[in-house]
Each structure stands twice: as structure tokens, then as C-alpha cells.
């Protein structure tokens, strides 16, 4: 992507590093303001005095965002936008989306038999198209009325709804609602076992298989061989393949982690049908490929047919994305291209691992550091000793380090002086001064990773905690830097 010197200068500044490796559960990719993008800045300035003028450009901006997203993410289209990734992972939403995609496909609209007819009742058209879609997908009324997912046993799940059943955190599983997903140990299952479990789940109402490339539980990476096997079993059982890239998009050496060469070479005839993406790229949602395990059979080959089905789906809501969020999301995508975040993530991951190896030789042991690229999982006790804020699942022995994707995060010397080493005390003191002047506190509980609430925070280490009794006690045992 070519940028003017004025635009490059506007986004070239890296803010100082700090020890927030939580990054709002990985949803903050950069500390730079989105108004640093010269193209977007002009729109923000116009929006401040002439909102209606920018509003009239909405469809142009949405189309630009769609085109850039599709280019950045290798042919995946952002078809459905949502406030949170959990909203995207609702089985009923996925079921409706894929039914709409089938009903508006060339298989229907180019067919003299299936396409709508001017001389028939709308109900007749609807029933005929619906029957076709169900037959194509291998669905019964169970898949429509009570759809479920097959999920990997080490997946995060979701914060609420049906997928929350899969969570290992009781606070989350206690509020789960909706049909339970079918949990499968995909790491250890062989082809025969996996195929049998998928077939059984499909018969009971499963419509898709969902997994993430890097486990949010322990940082273990989904192997390329297993990725190819899951794709094959999905194709055999006509199950959609959904990859949850909420945490891993841009952070693992490729736009989506499964697009790394070692994964892309596995089962090249099929790709994941849908990808869940998160707020790190400005908005959460569902991206669709028309070369997926199931979607490939819908014969979307013409750009105009793809555009049409996306328009039909988006027309079902008042607006797929609010204008201010659209401007921010567009700017974030531009920054990702300008700065090459996927490539940057590899350098960042390597630099942080090197620092960890130097400061704690035990991390050199096999399996001591898990993850991929700039998604790094280490023993939580080690993370606590370094006094860094991490994304932590409360009952997991692992802590996730999710650094910003700026070039400074790959600066080994800067990491030592401002994040991990004893020298970071100076930077922490600057943060404390800033917080004291504004009345703010450190964002995240140093012990469990949720929102910090205590005003009795450590002014030396710039760390705070929540009001959970366990966290209070653990926090007051920490040794200051």
C-alpha cells in the first residue's frame, strides 16, 4: 500500500513501552491514535463540523473497508459485524448467515428452477429455496431450531451464551445459556475417532467445528497436521469450519494464523469457511471465504455475486457498523499494512522470548514458553516475578503476554529497560505520576487480569488489583521492583 510522506510521518511515532502486556485481552494492537492516519484525519475533522457530509459517504467508506479487509486477509470478506466476538459465535447467527449465503448463491439465483419467479407466491419461493439450502448443507429442522457447534476441548468458549458452556471458569460456565456445544479432544484424536465424533455431532444438530490456533488455556499451538485432518473430517461430514482468530489475527506471523505457510499447505483444496475476528482490528465480526469446506460448493466465483450476498446479509440490520467505528477500523487496517504487523509480530515474539531466556534460564526448557509469534504463554508465577500485567485466565497456571505490535516492542534493549528489567522502575514512576495527576489507576488486576478496582495500588511498580479476596492477599505479597 503506497502512502504519501505526509501520511507516513503522521503514523511513524512509537509511544514508549510499558509493562501492560495485557493490552485489553489482546484487543489493543497499537497505542497510536487513529487520527494519525492522514486520510482518516480529514474525515474526523469534517465529522466534527459536518456529520451529515461524512454520513453521505458511508457506503463508499464501508466498501473501501470491505475491499481493504479482503486484501489484507487473503480473500476473506467481513460479511457480518458485531459489538463483541462472543456475539459472532452464536450458533443461531452462524446458521442464519450460512442459510442466507446458500439462498442467495449462484446455485439458486442462476437456476431456472430455484430462483424466484414473478408469478408465484413469496411463501412458495421461500419454501423451495429453504429446502434446497437444507439439502445442500445436510441439515434437518434440528440444525435450524437448535444448532450447536463442535469445539476443541481447550478453547476459551465465550463470555456468555451457548459457547460459555465450554469455559473452564465457573463464573462463565455458570451463566451459559443455550444448547451445549459438543466438546472434542482434537489434539489427541486420530482420523477415525475424529470422523466418528463429528458424524455423531452432525446427526444431533451440530453445524460447525470451532477451534482456535493457539489455545487461550495453555498457549499450545494447533499443529498443521491436525489442521489438515480437521478440514478433511469437516468436508466428509459437511460441517462448516470456523477458526476463532480473535486473539491471533495479526499476532502470529500472518494476517490470520492459519495462513502461515505450514498451515496453508495442509489440505489446500479447502479453507476455513468462516473466521471470527476481534476488536483489535477495530470491530468484531465474521469473515467469510467462498473457497471454504462448505462455501466452495456454492460456486461463488464472480465478484458481483459475492458483493450481492454480502449486501443482502448486511441489509438485514439498520447499519452493519456505526460510522465512527468504521473510520477507526479503516484506519487500523491501513496502519497494519503500512507497518506490516504480521511480519512485525514475529520479530516481537522473538525479542520477548530472548529477554525471558536471559532473565530466567528456566524458560529455555522445552515447553516452558508456548504460543506463536506475539502470542506468548508462560508460567504465571514467572510473569508475576517480572511484575507485568498479563491476560490471565483465573484458574490457569499460564499467563499470556500480548504486546502491542509497534516496532518498539521488538527492541530488546527497550524491553529490558522499560518492561522486564530492574531499569523499568523509571518508566513505571512516570506512569505513576501521570495516573496521580489524572486520578486514574493501573487498568488490570496484576493477579487475575480483570479490571483493577483498588485505589491502594503500588506506586513503585505501577500495579493494582481487583477486590477479590485471593487477589488482595496475593497482591500484597508481591515484592516491589
MARTIZA-7285 format. One line per field, with one value per residue (C-alpha): residue in three letters; x, y, z; residue number from 1; chain. Coordinates in Angstrom, 1 decimal. Layout:
REM MARTIZA-7285
resn	c(ALA; ...)
u	c(X; ...)
v	c(Y; ...)
w	c(Z; ...)
resi	c(NUM; ...)
chain	c(A; ...)
END
This chain:
REM MARTIZA-7285
resn	c(UNK; UNK; UNK; UNK; UNK; UNK; UNK; UNK; UNK; UNK; UNK; UNK; UNK; UNK; UNK; UNK; UNK; UNK; UNK; UNK; UNK; UNK; UNK; UNK; UNK; UNK; UNK; UNK; UNK; UNK; UNK; UNK; UNK; UNK; UNK; UNK; UNK; UNK; UNK; UNK; UNK; UNK; UNK; UNK; UNK; UNK; UNK; UNK; UNK; UNK; UNK; UNK; UNK; UNK; UNK; UNK; UNK; UNK; UNK; UNK; UNK; UNK; UNK; UNK; UNK; UNK; UNK; UNK; UNK; UNK; UNK; UNK; UNK; UNK; UNK; UNK; UNK; UNK; UNK; UNK; UNK; UNK; UNK; UNK; UNK; UNK; UNK; UNK; UNK; UNK; UNK; UNK; UNK; UNK; UNK; UNK; UNK; UNK; UNK; UNK; UNK; UNK; UNK; UNK; UNK; UNK; UNK; UNK; UNK; UNK; UNK; UNK; UNK; UNK; UNK; UNK; UNK; UNK; UNK; UNK; UNK; UNK; UNK; UNK; UNK; UNK; UNK; UNK; UNK; UNK; UNK; UNK; UNK; UNK; UNK; UNK; UNK; UNK; UNK; UNK; UNK; UNK; UNK; UNK; UNK; UNK; UNK; UNK; UNK; UNK; UNK; UNK; UNK; UNK; UNK; UNK; UNK; UNK; UNK; UNK; UNK; UNK; UNK; UNK; UNK; UNK; UNK; UNK; UNK; UNK; UNK; UNK; UNK; UNK; UNK; UNK; UNK; UNK; UNK; UNK; UNK; UNK; UNK; UNK; UNK; UNK; UNK; UNK; UNK; UNK; UNK; UNK; UNK; UNK; UNK; UNK; UNK; UNK; UNK; UNK; UNK; UNK; UNK; UNK; UNK; UNK; UNK; UNK; UNK; UNK; UNK; UNK; UNK; UNK; UNK; UNK; UNK; UNK; UNK; UNK; UNK; UNK; UNK; UNK; UNK; UNK; UNK; UNK; UNK; UNK; UNK; UNK; UNK; UNK; UNK; UNK; UNK; UNK; UNK; UNK; UNK; UNK; UNK; UNK; UNK; UNK; UNK; UNK; UNK; UNK; UNK; UNK; UNK; UNK; UNK; UNK; UNK; UNK; UNK; UNK; UNK; UNK; UNK; UNK; UNK; UNK; UNK; UNK; UNK; UNK; UNK; UNK; UNK; UNK; UNK; UNK; UNK; UNK; UNK; UNK; UNK; UNK; UNK; UNK; UNK; UNK; UNK; UNK; UNK; UNK; UNK; UNK; UNK; UNK; UNK; UNK; UNK; UNK; UNK; UNK; UNK; UNK; UNK; UNK; UNK; UNK; UNK; UNK; UNK; UNK; UNK; UNK; UNK; UNK; UNK; UNK; UNK; UNK; UNK; UNK; UNK; UNK; UNK; UNK; UNK; UNK; UNK; UNK; UNK; UNK; UNK; UNK; UNK; UNK; UNK; UNK; UNK; UNK; UNK; UNK; UNK; UNK; UNK; UNK; UNK; UNK; UNK; UNK; UNK; UNK; UNK; UNK; UNK; UNK; UNK; UNK; UNK; UNK; UNK; UNK; UNK; UNK; UNK; UNK; UNK; UNK; UNK; UNK; UNK; UNK; UNK; UNK; UNK; UNK; UNK; UNK; UNK; UNK; UNK; UNK; UNK; UNK; UNK; UNK; UNK; UNK; UNK; UNK; UNK; UNK; UNK; UNK; UNK; UNK; UNK; UNK; UNK; UNK; UNK; UNK; UNK; UNK; UNK; UNK; UNK; UNK; UNK; UNK; UNK; UNK; UNK; UNK; UNK; UNK; UNK; UNK; UNK; UNK; UNK; UNK; UNK; UNK; UNK; UNK; UNK; UNK; UNK; UNK; UNK; UNK; UNK; UNK; UNK; UNK; UNK; UNK; UNK; UNK; UNK; UNK; UNK; UNK; UNK; UNK; UNK; UNK; UNK; UNK; UNK; UNK; UNK; UNK; UNK; UNK; UNK; UNK; UNK; UNK; UNK; UNK; UNK; UNK; UNK; UNK; UNK; UNK; UNK; UNK; UNK; UNK; UNK; UNK; UNK; UNK; UNK; UNK; UNK; UNK; UNK; UNK; UNK)
u	c(0.0; 1.6; 1.4; 2.4; 5.3; 2.8; 0.8; 3.8; 5.1; 1.7; 1.8; 5.6; 5.7; 6.0; 4.9; 7.2; 7.0; 5.4; 4.6; 1.0; 1.2; -2.5; -3.5; -7.2; -7.2; -5.1; -7.6; -5.2; -2.7; -1.2; -1.0; -1.1; -4.2; -6.2; -6.4; -2.7; -3.8; -3.9; -6.8; -8.9; -8.0; -9.6; -12.8; -12.7; -12.3; -15.2; -17.3; -16.8; -18.5; -20.5; -21.6; -24.2; -21.5; -19.4; -22.6; -23.3; -20.0; -21.0; -21.4; -18.2; -16.3; -17.9; -17.0; -13.4; -13.2; -14.5; -12.1; -9.1; -10.0; -10.4; -7.0; -5.3; -6.8; -6.3; -9.7; -11.8; -14.7; -16.0; -19.6; -21.1; -20.0; -20.8; -20.1; -18.2; -16.6; -19.0; -21.9; -20.3; -20.0; -23.7; -24.8; -28.1; -26.3; -24.0; -26.9; -28.8; -25.8; -25.0; -28.6; -28.7; -25.4; -26.8; -30.2; -28.6; -25.9; -25.5; -26.8; -30.2; -30.2; -28.8; -31.1; -34.4; -35.9; -34.8; -34.7; -37.7; -40.5; -42.7; -45.9; -45.6; -46.4; -43.4; -44.1; -43.6; -40.3; -39.2; -40.0; -38.3; -35.1; -35.1; -35.5; -32.6; -30.4; -31.1; -30.4; -27.2; -26.0; -27.2; -29.4; -32.7; -35.1; -32.9; -30.0; -32.3; -34.1; -31.3; -28.0; -24.8; -21.0; -18.3; -15.5; -11.9; -11.6; -9.1; -11.0; -11.9; -15.5; -17.2; -18.2; -21.9; -24.4; -24.1; -20.3; -19.8; -20.7; -17.1; -15.4; -13.4; -14.1; -17.1; -18.1; -18.5; -20.0; -22.5; -24.2; -24.0; -27.4; -28.5; -27.6; -24.3; -21.5; -20.0; -16.5; -13.9; -10.2; -8.9; -5.2; -5.2; -8.0; -6.9; -8.8; -11.1; -12.1; -12.4; -14.6; -16.9; -17.3; -18.0; -20.6; -22.4; -22.4; -23.8; -26.6; -27.6; -27.6; -24.0; -23.5; -19.8; -16.5; -14.8; -11.3; -8.5; -5.0; -3.3; -5.1; -6.2; -5.8; -2.2; -0.8; -0.4; -0.4; -2.8; -0.4; -0.5; -1.1; -4.1; -5.4; -5.4; -7.1; -9.9; -10.5; -10.8; -13.2; -15.3; -15.6; -16.6; -19.4; -20.5; -19.6; -18.6; -15.1; -14.8; -11.5; -11.6; -8.8; -10.0; -6.7; -4.3; -5.2; -2.1; -0.2; 1.1; 3.2; 0.3; -2.9; -4.8; -2.6; -3.9; -2.5; 1.1; 2.8; 2.9; -0.9; -1.7; 0.0; -2.4; -5.5; -5.1; -8.3; -10.3; -10.0; -11.9; -15.4; -15.7; -13.2; -14.1; -12.2; -12.0; -11.8; -8.0; -8.8; -11.5; -14.6; -15.6; -17.3; -17.4; -15.3; -16.3; -14.3; -16.0; -13.4; -14.2; -15.0; -18.8; -18.9; -16.8; -19.7; -22.0; -20.0; -19.4; -16.8; -17.9; -17.2; -20.7; -22.2; -20.1; -20.9; -24.6; -24.8; -22.8; -25.3; -28.3; -26.9; -26.0; -29.4; -31.0; -29.7; -30.0; -26.3; -23.6; -21.2; -21.5; -19.7; -17.2; -16.2; -15.9; -13.5; -11.4; -11.5; -10.4; -7.5; -6.4; -6.3; -4.3; -1.8; -1.5; -0.5; 1.8; 3.7; 3.3; 2.0; 2.2; 5.9; 6.4; 4.8; 7.5; 10.2; 8.4; 7.8; 11.5; 12.7; 10.5; 11.5; 15.1; 14.6; 12.8; 15.6; 18.2; 16.3; 15.0; 17.0; 14.2; 12.3; 14.7; 13.3; 11.2; 7.5; 8.3; 7.2; 4.2; 2.4; 3.1; 4.6; 3.5; 1.0; 3.2; 2.2; 4.5; 4.1; 2.1; 4.5; 7.2; 5.0; 4.3; 8.0; 8.5; 5.7; 4.0; 0.2; -0.9; -4.0; -4.7; -7.5; -8.1; -7.7; -5.0; -1.3; -0.4; -0.2; -0.5; 1.8; 0.1; 2.3; 1.4; 2.5; 4.7; 8.3; 9.4; 8.1; 10.8; 13.5; 15.4; 17.1; 13.8; 12.1; 14.8; 14.8; 11.0; 9.2; 11.0; 14.3; 15.1; 15.6; 11.9; 11.3; 11.9; 9.2; 6.8; 7.4; 6.5; 3.2; 2.5; 3.0; 0.6; -2.0; -1.7; -2.3; -5.4; -6.9; -6.5; -5.2; -3.5; -6.0; -5.7; -5.6; -2.0; -3.1; -6.1; -6.2; -9.7; -10.4; -8.4; -10.5; -8.3; -7.1; -4.5; -2.2; 1.6; 3.1; 6.5; 5.6; 2.5; 0.3; -3.1; -5.6; -9.3; -11.4; -11.3; -10.0; -7.5; -6.1; -5.9; -3.8; -1.6; -1.0; 0.2; 2.8; 4.5; 8.0; 8.5; 10.9)
v	c(0.0; 3.3; 6.2; 9.8; 11.1; 13.2; 10.1; 8.1; 10.9; 11.1; 7.5; 6.9; 7.7; 4.9; 5.7; 4.4; 0.8; -0.1; -3.3; -3.6; -6.9; -7.4; -5.0; -5.3; -9.1; -8.5; -6.1; -3.2; -3.5; -0.1; 2.9; 5.3; 7.4; 6.5; 10.2; 9.9; 8.4; 11.5; 10.2; 9.4; 12.7; 14.7; 12.7; 13.1; 16.9; 17.0; 14.8; 17.3; 20.1; 18.3; 14.9; 14.6; 15.2; 12.3; 10.2; 10.6; 8.8; 5.9; 3.3; 4.4; 4.0; 0.7; -0.6; 0.7; -1.1; -4.3; -4.2; -3.4; -6.1; -8.7; -7.7; -7.8; -11.1; -13.0; -13.3; -13.3; -10.8; -9.1; -10.0; -9.6; -7.1; -7.3; -5.5; -8.4; -11.6; -13.6; -12.2; -13.6; -17.1; -17.7; -20.9; -19.3; -16.4; -18.7; -20.8; -17.8; -16.4; -19.6; -20.2; -16.7; -17.3; -20.5; -18.9; -16.0; -18.1; -18.6; -22.2; -20.5; -17.2; -18.7; -21.7; -21.5; -23.9; -22.5; -18.7; -16.5; -16.3; -13.3; -15.4; -17.3; -16.5; -15.4; -18.3; -20.8; -19.2; -19.2; -22.9; -24.0; -22.1; -23.2; -26.9; -26.5; -24.9; -27.5; -30.3; -28.7; -28.4; -31.8; -30.2; -31.2; -29.0; -29.8; -27.9; -24.9; -24.9; -25.9; -25.6; -26.4; -26.4; -29.0; -27.3; -28.2; -29.1; -26.3; -23.5; -20.4; -20.6; -17.3; -14.9; -15.8; -17.7; -21.3; -21.3; -20.3; -24.0; -24.8; -22.4; -23.8; -20.7; -21.4; -17.7; -18.0; -21.5; -20.7; -18.1; -20.2; -20.5; -22.3; -25.8; -27.1; -27.5; -30.9; -30.9; -33.0; -33.6; -32.6; -32.7; -36.5; -37.9; -39.8; -39.6; -42.5; -41.2; -37.6; -38.5; -40.7; -37.9; -35.3; -37.6; -38.2; -34.5; -33.6; -36.1; -34.3; -30.8; -29.6; -27.2; -26.3; -27.1; -24.3; -24.0; -21.5; -21.8; -21.0; -22.3; -19.5; -22.0; -23.0; -21.5; -24.8; -24.4; -26.3; -28.4; -28.1; -31.9; -31.7; -28.6; -30.6; -33.6; -31.4; -29.9; -33.3; -34.5; -31.4; -31.9; -35.5; -34.6; -31.4; -29.3; -25.7; -25.0; -21.9; -20.6; -18.2; -15.7; -13.1; -13.4; -14.5; -12.3; -10.2; -11.5; -14.8; -14.1; -13.9; -11.9; -15.0; -17.5; -20.4; -18.5; -19.2; -21.4; -24.5; -24.4; -23.1; -26.2; -28.6; -29.6; -26.8; -27.7; -26.4; -23.4; -22.4; -21.2; -18.6; -16.7; -14.9; -11.6; -9.3; -5.7; -5.4; -4.6; -2.0; -4.1; -7.7; -9.9; -12.8; -13.1; -15.5; -17.3; -18.6; -21.3; -22.9; -26.5; -25.9; -22.5; -23.6; -25.7; -22.6; -21.6; -18.0; -17.0; -13.6; -10.5; -9.2; -12.3; -12.1; -8.4; -9.1; -11.8; -9.5; -6.6; -8.9; -10.0; -6.5; -5.2; -7.3; -4.7; -0.9; -0.5; -3.1; -0.8; 2.7; 5.5; 6.5; 2.8; 2.3; 5.3; 3.8; 0.3; 1.6; 3.5; 0.4; -1.7; 0.9; 1.0; -2.8; -2.6; 0.4; -1.2; -4.9; -6.1; -9.9; -9.6; -7.4; -9.9; -12.5; -10.1; -9.0; -12.6; -13.5; -10.4; -11.1; -14.8; -13.8; -11.4; -14.1; -16.6; -14.2; -13.1; -16.6; -19.5; -21.9; -20.6; -22.2; -25.6; -27.4; -26.3; -23.5; -20.9; -21.7; -19.7; -18.4; -15.1; -12.3; -14.5; -15.8; -18.0; -18.5; -19.8; -17.2; -17.3; -16.2; -13.4; -12.3; -12.1; -9.8; -7.6; -7.3; -7.1; -10.1; -11.6; -14.4; -17.0; -17.0; -20.8; -21.4; -21.8; -19.9; -16.2; -14.7; -11.9; -9.9; -7.0; -4.1; -4.6; -1.4; -1.7; -0.6; -3.9; -5.7; -3.6; -5.9; -3.1; -1.2; -4.3; -4.7; -1.0; -0.3; -3.6; -6.5; -5.4; -3.6; -0.5; -0.4; 1.3; 4.7; 4.2; 2.9; 6.0; 8.2; 6.2; 6.6; 10.4; 10.5; 8.5; 10.5; 13.7; 12.4; 10.3; 7.1; 3.7; 0.8; -0.8; -4.5; -6.7; -7.8; -11.2; -12.3; -9.9; -8.5; -4.8; -3.3; -1.5; -0.8; 2.8; 1.2; 0.4; 0.1; 3.5; 1.9; -0.9; 0.8; -2.2; -2.6; -5.4; -6.2; -6.7; -10.5; -11.7; -14.1; -11.3; -8.8; -11.3; -12.3; -8.7; -7.6; -10.4; -9.1; -7.7; -4.2; -3.6)
w	c(0.0; -1.1; 1.3; 1.0; 3.1; 5.0; 5.9; 6.8; 9.1; 10.8; 12.0; 12.5; 16.2; 18.6; 22.2; 25.0; 26.0; 29.3; 31.2; 30.0; 28.2; 28.8; 26.1; 26.9; 26.4; 23.2; 21.6; 21.6; 18.7; 18.8; 21.1; 18.2; 17.7; 14.6; 13.7; 12.9; 9.6; 7.3; 5.2; 8.2; 10.0; 7.3; 7.7; 11.5; 11.1; 8.7; 11.0; 13.9; 11.9; 9.2; 10.4; 7.6; 4.9; 6.2; 6.6; 2.9; 2.2; 4.4; 1.7; 0.0; 3.2; 4.0; 0.5; 1.0; 4.3; 2.8; -0.1; 2.2; 4.7; 1.9; 0.5; 3.9; 5.0; 1.8; 0.3; 3.5; 3.4; 6.6; 6.0; 9.5; 12.1; 15.8; 19.1; 20.6; 19.3; 21.6; 19.6; 16.4; 17.9; 18.3; 16.6; 15.5; 14.0; 12.1; 10.9; 9.6; 7.9; 6.0; 5.1; 3.6; 1.8; 0.3; -0.6; -2.4; -4.1; -7.9; -7.4; -6.6; -8.4; -11.7; -11.7; -13.7; -11.3; -7.9; -8.5; -7.5; -10.1; -10.7; -10.9; -7.6; -4.0; -1.9; 0.5; -2.3; -3.3; 0.4; 0.9; -2.3; -1.5; 2.1; 1.1; -1.3; 1.3; 4.0; 1.5; 0.4; 4.0; 5.0; 7.7; 9.3; 11.3; 14.4; 12.8; 12.3; 15.6; 17.9; 16.1; 18.1; 17.5; 17.9; 19.8; 20.8; 24.5; 25.2; 23.5; 25.6; 24.5; 25.1; 27.8; 27.7; 25.6; 24.4; 24.0; 27.6; 28.4; 27.2; 29.6; 32.5; 34.6; 36.8; 36.7; 33.0; 32.7; 35.4; 33.2; 30.0; 28.2; 25.1; 23.6; 24.9; 22.3; 21.7; 23.2; 21.4; 22.2; 18.8; 19.9; 20.6; 18.4; 15.3; 12.0; 12.7; 16.1; 14.9; 12.0; 14.2; 16.7; 14.0; 12.4; 15.7; 16.5; 13.0; 13.4; 16.7; 15.3; 15.0; 12.1; 12.5; 14.1; 16.0; 17.3; 17.8; 16.5; 19.9; 23.0; 25.3; 28.1; 27.9; 24.7; 22.9; 19.1; 16.9; 14.7; 10.9; 10.6; 12.9; 11.0; 7.7; 9.4; 10.9; 7.5; 5.9; 8.6; 8.2; 4.5; 5.0; 7.4; 5.7; 8.8; 8.5; 9.6; 11.8; 13.2; 16.1; 15.4; 18.0; 19.8; 17.0; 14.0; 13.0; 16.0; 14.7; 11.6; 9.1; 8.8; 10.2; 12.0; 9.7; 6.7; 7.8; 5.2; 7.4; 7.7; 4.2; 2.7; 4.5; 2.6; 0.1; -1.7; 1.3; 3.6; 6.7; 5.8; 8.5; 10.7; 13.9; 14.3; 17.2; 18.2; 17.7; 14.1; 15.0; 15.1; 15.9; 13.4; 11.0; 7.8; 5.1; 2.4; -0.7; -1.1; 2.2; 3.2; 2.6; 0.9; -2.1; -3.2; -3.5; -6.7; -5.8; -8.5; -9.7; -7.6; -8.3; -6.9; -3.7; -3.3; -3.7; -1.0; 1.4; 0.7; 1.2; 4.6; 5.8; 4.7; 7.5; 10.0; 10.1; 9.7; 10.0; 11.7; 13.1; 11.3; 14.0; 14.5; 10.7; 10.5; 13.3; 11.8; 8.4; 9.9; 11.9; 8.7; 6.9; 9.8; 9.7; 6.1; 6.5; 9.4; 8.3; 11.7; 10.8; 10.0; 13.0; 15.3; 14.5; 15.5; 18.6; 19.7; 19.1; 21.1; 24.1; 24.2; 24.1; 27.1; 29.0; 28.3; 29.6; 32.8; 33.7; 32.2; 33.2; 30.3; 28.0; 28.9; 26.3; 26.7; 29.2; 26.7; 24.5; 21.8; 18.3; 17.2; 19.5; 21.4; 24.3; 27.2; 30.2; 33.7; 35.6; 38.6; 36.2; 34.9; 38.4; 39.2; 36.3; 37.6; 34.2; 33.5; 31.6; 30.2; 32.7; 33.0; 36.7; 37.1; 34.6; 35.6; 32.4; 31.7; 28.2; 27.1; 24.3; 23.4; 21.2; 17.6; 17.3; 16.2; 19.7; 21.1; 19.1; 20.7; 23.0; 24.9; 25.3; 26.6; 29.3; 30.3; 30.2; 30.7; 32.3; 33.8; 37.1; 34.9; 34.2; 37.5; 35.9; 33.3; 36.0; 38.0; 35.0; 34.7; 38.4; 38.1; 35.1; 37.0; 40.1; 38.2; 36.4; 39.2; 37.2; 38.4; 36.5; 34.3; 35.1; 38.2; 38.5; 39.9; 37.8; 34.8; 35.1; 35.7; 38.6; 41.2; 44.2; 44.9; 47.2; 44.3; 44.2; 43.3; 42.8; 40.4; 38.8; 39.6; 41.1; 41.8; 42.0; 45.2; 45.0; 48.4; 46.8; 44.6; 47.5; 49.6; 46.6; 45.6; 49.0; 48.9; 45.8; 46.1; 44.7; 41.9)
resi	c(1; 2; 3; 4; 5; 6; 7; 8; 9; 10; 11; 12; 13; 14; 15; 16; 17; 18; 19; 20; 21; 22; 23; 24; 25; 26; 27; 28; 29; 30; 31; 32; 33; 34; 35; 36; 37; 38; 39; 40; 41; 42; 43; 44; 45; 46; 47; 48; 49; 50; 51; 52; 53; 54; 55; 56; 57; 58; 59; 60; 61; 62; 63; 64; 65; 66; 67; 68; 69; 70; 71; 72; 73; 74; 75; 76; 77; 78; 79; 80; 81; 82; 83; 84; 85; 86; 87; 88; 89; 90; 91; 92; 93; 94; 95; 96; 97; 98; 99; 100; 101; 102; 103; 104; 105; 106; 107; 108; 109; 110; 111; 112; 113; 114; 115; 116; 117; 118; 119; 120; 121; 122; 123; 124; 125; 126; 127; 128; 129; 130; 131; 132; 133; 134; 135; 136; 137; 138; 139; 140; 141; 142; 143; 144; 145; 146; 147; 148; 149; 150; 151; 152; 153; 154; 155; 156; 157; 158; 159; 160; 161; 162; 163; 164; 165; 166; 167; 168; 169; 170; 171; 172; 173; 174; 175; 176; 177; 178; 179; 180; 181; 182; 183; 184; 185; 186; 187; 188; 189; 190; 191; 192; 193; 194; 195; 196; 197; 198; 199; 200; 201; 202; 203; 204; 205; 206; 207; 208; 209; 210; 211; 212; 213; 214; 215; 216; 217; 218; 219; 220; 221; 222; 223; 224; 225; 226; 227; 228; 229; 230; 231; 232; 233; 234; 235; 236; 237; 238; 239; 240; 241; 242; 243; 244; 245; 246; 247; 248; 249; 250; 251; 252; 253; 254; 255; 256; 257; 258; 259; 260; 261; 262; 263; 264; 265; 266; 267; 268; 269; 270; 271; 272; 273; 274; 275; 276; 277; 278; 279; 280; 281; 282; 283; 284; 285; 286; 287; 288; 289; 290; 291; 292; 293; 294; 295; 296; 297; 298; 299; 300; 301; 302; 303; 304; 305; 306; 307; 308; 309; 310; 311; 312; 313; 314; 315; 316; 317; 318; 319; 320; 321; 322; 323; 324; 325; 326; 327; 328; 329; 330; 331; 332; 333; 334; 335; 336; 337; 338; 339; 340; 341; 342; 343; 344; 345; 346; 347; 348; 349; 350; 351; 352; 353; 354; 355; 356; 357; 358; 359; 360; 361; 362; 363; 364; 365; 366; 367; 368; 369; 370; 371; 372; 373; 374; 375; 376; 377; 378; 379; 380; 381; 382; 383; 384; 385; 386; 387; 388; 389; 390; 391; 392; 393; 394; 395; 396; 397; 398; 399; 400; 401; 402; 403; 404; 405; 406; 407; 408; 409; 410; 411; 412; 413; 414; 415; 416; 417; 418; 419; 420; 421; 422; 423; 424; 425; 426; 427; 428; 429; 430; 431; 432; 433; 434; 435; 436; 437; 438; 439; 440; 441; 442; 443; 444; 445; 446; 447; 448; 449; 450; 451; 452; 453; 454; 455; 456; 457; 458; 459; 460; 461; 462; 463; 464; 465; 466; 467; 468; 469; 470; 471; 472; 473; 474; 475; 476; 477; 478; 479; 480; 481)
chain	c(A; A; A; A; A; A; A; A; A; A; A; A; A; A; A; A; A; A; A; A; A; A; A; A; A; A; A; A; A; A; A; A; A; A; A; A; A; A; A; A; A; A; A; A; A; A; A; A; A; A; A; A; A; A; A; A; A; A; A; A; A; A; A; A; A; A; A; A; A; A; A; A; A; A; A; A; A; A; A; A; A; A; A; A; A; A; A; A; A; A; A; A; A; A; A; A; A; A; A; A; A; A; A; A; A; A; A; A; A; A; A; A; A; A; A; A; A; A; A; A; A; A; A; A; A; A; A; A; A; A; A; A; A; A; A; A; A; A; A; A; A; A; A; A; A; A; A; A; A; A; A; A; A; A; A; A; A; A; A; A; A; A; A; A; A; A; A; A; A; A; A; A; A; A; A; A; A; A; A; A; A; A; A; A; A; A; A; A; A; A; A; A; A; A; A; A; A; A; A; A; A; A; A; A; A; A; A; A; A; A; A; A; A; A; A; A; A; A; A; A; A; A; A; A; A; A; A; A; A; A; A; A; A; A; A; A; A; A; A; A; A; A; A; A; A; A; A; A; A; A; A; A; A; A; A; A; A; A; A; A; A; A; A; A; A; A; A; A; A; A; A; A; A; A; A; A; A; A; A; A; A; A; A; A; A; A; A; A; A; A; A; A; A; A; A; A; A; A; A; A; A; A; A; A; A; A; A; A; A; A; A; A; A; A; A; A; A; A; A; A; A; A; A; A; A; A; A; A; A; A; A; A; A; A; A; A; A; A; A; A; A; A; A; A; A; A; A; A; A; A; A; A; A; A; A; A; A; A; A; A; A; A; A; A; A; A; A; A; A; A; A; A; A; A; A; A; A; A; A; A; A; A; A; A; A; A; A; A; A; A; A; A; A; A; A; A; A; A; A; A; A; A; A; A; A; A; A; A; A; A; A; A; A; A; A; A; A; A; A; A; A; A; A; A; A; A; A; A; A; A; A; A; A; A; A; A; A; A; A; A; A; A; A; A; A; A; A; A; A; A; A; A; A; A; A; A; A; A; A; A; A; A; A; A; A; A; A; A; A; A; A; A; A; A; A; A; A; A; A; A; A)
END
